[in-house]
C-alpha cells in the first residue's frame, strides 16, 4: 500500500474511530504531533485505541510502549512505520 493511501486511511479512521469532533480528515496535517496541545491533542486512552486501529486496518503490530512512543509522534512517522512493516491492507 502506498504511503499516501495509508495516510488517508489513518486520517479517516482517526476521525471516525476516535470520534474527533469538529475536525475532518482533510483538516489533519500528517506532520503535526498526535499528542499534546500543539497537535491533535490525543491522550493515553487514544493511544491504546490507535494501536488497535493500526492492527485492524493494516495488520501491523506495535510491540510495546517504547515502539509506540517512537511511531506515534505524527501520522507521517506512523505511515512510514506501516510501510516499513509491509502493510497487508
C-alpha positions in Angstrom: 0.0 0.0 0.0 1.3 3.5 -0.9 2.1 5.9 1.9 -0.5 8.4 0.6 -3.3 5.9 0.8 -2.1 4.8 4.3 -2.3 8.5 5.4 -5.8 8.8 4.0 -6.9 5.7 5.8 -5.3 6.8 9.1 -6.9 10.2 8.9 -10.4 8.8 8.2 -10.0 6.2 10.9 -8.8 8.7 13.5 -11.8 11.0 12.9 -14.3 8.1 12.9 -12.9 5.6 15.4 -11.5 8.2 17.9 -14.6 10.3 17.5 -12.6 13.5 16.9 -15.1 16.4 17.0 -15.1 19.5 14.7 -12.4 18.0 12.5 -12.4 16.3 9.1 -9.7 14.0 7.7 -8.7 16.9 5.3 -8.0 19.1 8.3 -5.4 16.8 9.7 -1.8 17.7 8.9 0.2 14.5 8.9 3.3 16.3 10.3 1.5 17.6 13.4 2.2 15.8 16.7 -0.6 13.3 17.6 -0.3 14.1 21.3 -0.1 17.3 23.2 -1.6 20.8 22.8 0.3 21.6 19.7 -1.2 18.8 17.6 -4.3 16.7 17.6 -4.4 16.5 21.4 -4.7 12.8 21.7 -4.4 11.2 25.1 -3.2 7.9 26.6 -6.6 6.2 26.0 -6.5 7.3 22.4 -3.0 5.7 22.1 -4.5 2.3 23.1 -7.2 2.7 20.5 -4.6 3.8 17.9 -2.7 0.6 18.5 -5.9 -1.4 17.8 -6.7 0.8 14.8 -3.3 0.1 13.2 -3.6 -3.6 13.8 -7.1 -3.7 12.4 -6.6 -1.6 9.3 -3.1 -2.6 8.4 -2.2 -5.8 10.1 0.8 -4.2 11.7 1.5 -4.9 15.4 3.2 -2.4 17.7 5.4 -4.3 20.0 5.5 -2.2 23.2 5.2 1.3 24.7 8.7 2.2 23.6 7.9 1.4 19.9 4.5 3.2 20.2 6.2 6.3 21.6 8.6 6.3 18.6 6.0 5.8 15.9 3.1 7.8 17.4 4.9 11.1 17.0 2.9 12.1 13.9 0.8 10.4 11.2 3.7 10.8 8.8 6.0 8.8 11.1 3.3 6.2 11.7 2.7 5.8 7.9 6.4 5.3 7.4 6.4 2.6 10.1 3.4 0.9 8.4 5.1 0.9 5.0 8.4 -0.4 6.6 6.5 -3.2 8.3 4.9 -4.2 4.9 1.2 -3.4 5.3 -1.0 -6.1 4.1 -4.0 -3.9 3.8 
